[in-house]
Structure formats: structure tokens, C-alpha cells
Amino acid sequence: MKDVVLLYDEGPSVGLGHRRRIAALARAFRNAGIGTTESALTHPTSGECVVVDSYLHRADDRAWVEGDVIIAVDDIDRDLAVDLVVDPSPGASGAAHIAARSVLAGARYALIGPNLPDIALRPIVNDVARVLVTLGGSDYGSLGGAIATAVASLLPDVEVLLAVGPWSATPVDELVRTVHVDDGLGPWLADVDIVVTAGGVTLLEALCLGRPTIVVQIADNQRQAATSAASAGAALMVDLASANVADAVLRLAHDPQQRRQLASSAARMVDRDGPKRVVEAVLIGSHS
């Protein structure tokens, strides 16, 4: 295998997570000496090996994707007739992917951002100074802004950051500092004391970085990741209401022992080698 074409969704309806996962895989392929081409899936594409991370198009739709080897990154339990399905959600078993020739499932294959291995981490200390709230590239019904404001009201001496993606129209209270992001939150995640996030790619990156994390579910396909992380003691899962989330942040801010426990469990659940493991499996399969 000489080259891999990697395709992803991007936009206000799907956010930035697909591109983040593809970027992580692309770096791992390049580290293995394989050339890569990355682009949004906007037209029919073919190649020797094609990786598809898309909710809008099926990887087994030959009107859109042709290749000697087709790999789908998929966490919405579609039964895709492809060579390999990668389902990186914590708790995933691969049972739904019957038609695929091979499946890699679970947090062991988490496709964390390509720059995360290089980021220095803020230590877990007794006093919380900074909280980050992020609900995706477009924000879910402006709820991120409401949560951030509620947290800032309860913790007036703490800097509350709200991640604002390229499609967000969230009104922001003067108590909250906005962080404009279009290519991942790695450096911001690494430098905060508590993260409030939805159950998508940012959850996995926060866990990988060992951040004390509160997770809320804003989409059906996030339930498995959120509940699995919570069951493993790697995150706290909280109801979506902004007051409930703010109360959870307040309690966690005053409990450094729980924050240390969460951080330790999180880092055990999601390590930094998921993309490498996927590429190694692909290369082994290509020679079998």
C-alpha cells in the first residue's frame, strides 16, 4: 500500500469531529510511511485504499466510494459492507457491523487528535482556576452558552471558557470567555481543570489527556460513549439541563480527590495509540 485517501463530513449539522478523526488517522499513516490525501466527501472518490468518516454517505455506497480496500469510521451502528469498520466509541463491541469483513471496536481504537501526543498537561491541583465548556462546532441549541453562564455564576473566581466553533451562533455572557476553534481543542483541553463536553470526539480527547470531565449527551449516538465512560469512572454523566451541569461542576470543583480519580481512570480508558493500532491492523490486513 502506497497511498490512502481519507474522506470526512464537515459542516453545521455534523461539526468538526469527523475531520479530527481523519486527521489523527492520516498522521498515523504518514508515520508508517504511507502517503495520504485528505478531503471533505463532496463528490464520488476512488483510490487504492479509501477511508470514509461520514454520517451523510455510506462507505459501502459505490456511487460515492470505490477502492481496493474500503475502511469506514462509524459509530452509529450501521451495517456497512466494507473491508474494515473502526468504531472508536468506548463500550463499542462491533456487534452491529455484521457485513464488514473485520471490525475494530472500543476505546482501544479511539482516534484522538493528531497533536495530542505532543501537548503538555496541566496538573490536577486542589484549587480549580479554569473550566472549559464545549458542545461541538455548532453548539446544541445554544445550550453551551447557558451552561457556561450558569457555571460562571456559581464559581465567580474561576475563569470559564466557552469553545465557539465556526458554525456557532451562541450568545455569550460577559462572565464567559470565548475560545474560537476550527481545528480541535487539544491545547485548551490540556490547560483546564474541568471539562464539560458532549459525548463525541472531544470527550475522547479530554479522557486521553486525563482531564476531569463532565459529559452530557446531545445525540443518540453519544449515549454509548458517555455511559461507558461514566461506568468506568472516567467521567461524570449529567443531565443536559444547564442548572444540573453547573451544580455538578461546582461539586467537582470542591472535590480534588474525585478529580484525581477521574483523571486517572480517563487516561487508562483512552491512551494515545488508537490511530497507530488502526493503521497497524490495516497494514497487516493488506499483506494477509
N, C-alpha and C positions, 0 to 999 in steps of 0.2 A: 504494500500500500504506500503510495507516494503523496497523495493529496486527499483532503477531506473537505467537503462543502458543508457548512453549518448554517442552518436557516432558523429564523425565530420570528415570533409575533412581537409587535410593539405598538402601543397606542393607548388612548384614554380608556378603552374597555378592558385592556389586559395588563397595562402597566409596564414596568421595566424588568420584571423578574426573568422572563424568557431570555432576554438579551444577556442578563447577568449569568445565567446558567451556561449559555452557549459560549460566552467569553471565557468562563472557567474551563470548559472542555477544550476550547481552542488552544489555550495556553498549555494544557497538558499534552495535547497532540504535538504542538511545536516543541515542547521539551523532549518528546520522544523522537524528534527528527522528521515529523510529518508536516507537510505544507498544509495551510488552511486558507479557506475563503469563507468569510462570514458576511451574511446579508439578511435583511428582512425578507420574509417569504411573501413576495408580492406578485410573482409570476412563476410559471412552471420551470422547474430546475432539475438538472440531471448531473451525475458525477459518478466516479468510481465508488466512493463511499459518501453517503449523504446522511447528515444528522438533522432531525426536524424537532424543534421545540415549539409546538403550536397548538392552541385551542381552536383556532379558526379553520384549520385544514388538517385532515387526517394524513398521517405519514404513509399510510398504505393506499392513498388515492393516487393512482398512476397518472391521472390527468395533471397532477401537480408535482409529483416526485418520482424520478426514475433513478435507479442506481444498482450497481452490482451488490452493494451492501447498503441496507437502509436501517437506520437507528432512530428510534423515537424516544424522546424525553417526554414522559407522560405521567401525570399524577391525578388524572380524572377517571381512571378505571375504564378506559376504552379498550376493547379487544382488538388490537391492531395486528394485522398480518404482516409483520416486518421481521427482520433478522434479529433485532435486539430491542427490547424495551428497557429503558432506565427509569425507574420510579423512585426518586430520591427522598420521598417523604418518610419521616420517622414512623415506624409501625407498618409500613407497606410490606405486603407479603408476595405480591406478584400474582395472586390467585386469579385476578380478573383478566390477566393477559394470556389467555389460552392459545390464541392463534400465533403468538410470537414464537420464533424458534428458540429464543433464550431471553431470560429476564434477570436484571439486577435490581433488587428492591431493598429499600430501607435506608436508614441514616448513614450506613457504611458507604453509600454511594452519593451522599449529599454533594451537590455541585455548588460549592461555595465560591464566592467571588475571586477572580484571579489575583487580586492584590492582597488578599487577606493573610497569606503566609508571611508577608513582609512587614506587617503592622505591629508596632509595639503596643502593649496593653496597659491601660490604667489599672493600678492595683485596687483590690477591694479593701476599702478603709471604713472606719467607723462612721464618719460623717459624710452624708450624701451632699454633693455640690452641684450635680448636673444630671438631668433626666432628659431622655430623648423619646419623643412620640412620633411614630411613623405608621401610616396606614396605607402606604402604596403610592404609586406615581400620580394617581388622580384623586386620592383621598375618598373615603367611603362616605358620601353624603355630608361632607364637611365635618364628620364626627371627630377627626383627628384634632381639629382646631378646638372643638368643645372639650375634648379630653385634656388637651394641653392647658387650656384656660382653667379648668377645674383643678388640675394638679398645681398650677402656679398659685391659685388662691389658697390651697391648703398648705403649701410649702413656700412661703414668700421669700425665704432666704436661699432658695435653690434656683439655679438657672434652668429654665425649662425650654428645651429646643423642640421645634416642630419641623419635621422634614417636609419640604414642599417640592413635589415633583413637577415635571414640565406641563402636566395637564391639570394641576390642582387649581381650584378656584376658591380655596378655603379662606374665609375672612379670619384674620389673625388679631387677637387681642394684644394690647400694648404690653401685657405682662409676659408675653411669649416671644422668644427669639426665633426667627425663621432660618432654616438651613435649606438653601436651594440646591437640589441634587438632580443630575441627569445621568449619572454613571455609577451608582452604587454608594452605599453609606459606610463602607468599611472604616475609614478614619474616624468618622463621627461615632460609630458604634463602639469602637475601641476606647474612646476617651470620655465615656459617660459612666455613671454609677448604676443607673437603672434604665432599661429599655422597655418601652411599651410598643408592641408591634402586632400586626396581623399575622396569620399563620402561613405566610408564603416564604419566599426566598430570604427575606430579611430575618425571619425567625431563625432559619438555619445558620445564617451568618452571625447573628447575635449569640447563638449557642456555641458555635465554633470558637468565637472569641471569649467565651466564658463570661458573658455579661449576665447579671441578674435580670431576668426577663419576665415581663407580664405579657401574655398573649391573649388576643381576642380573635374570635372567628368572624370574618366578614363575608365568607363564601363557603358553599357546601364542601368544596374540595379541600378546604383548610382544616376540616374537623379532625381528620385522622392525625395530621401532623401536630395540631395543637393538643389534642387529648393524649397522644403518645408522649409528647414532651412533658406534659403535666404529670402523667402517670409515672414517668421515670424520675420525677423530682428535678427535672432540668428547667422547668418554667412554671409559672403560676398562670392558670387559665381563669379568666374573669369574664363575667357577663359584659355585653357590649355597652351597657348604659354608662355614660361618662362619669356619673357620680360614683358608681361602683368601682370603676377603674381608678379614679382618683383616690378613693379610700384605700384600695389595695396598694397603690404607690406609697401612700402615707404610712401604712403599716410596715411595708417592706423597708422604707427609708429609716425607720426606727428599729430595725432588726438586723444588725450587721451579721449575726450568726446565720440567719436564714439566707442572706445574700451570698455569703461564702459557700453555703451548702448548694445553693442553686448554681453558682458559678462552677463549682467542681463537677457537679452532675452534668451540666451543659457541655463542658469541654470533653467529658467522657463520651457523651452521646454523639457529638458531631466533631470529628477531627478534620484535619486539613488535607487528607489524602483521597477524598472521594473521587475527584476528577482523574487522578492518577490511576486509581483502581479501575475505573471505567475504561480508560484508554488501554491499560494492560489487558483487560478482558477482550476488547475489540481486536487488538493485535494478535493475541493468542488464537482467537476465533478465525482470523483471516488466514492463519497458517495451518489450520486443522483440516 
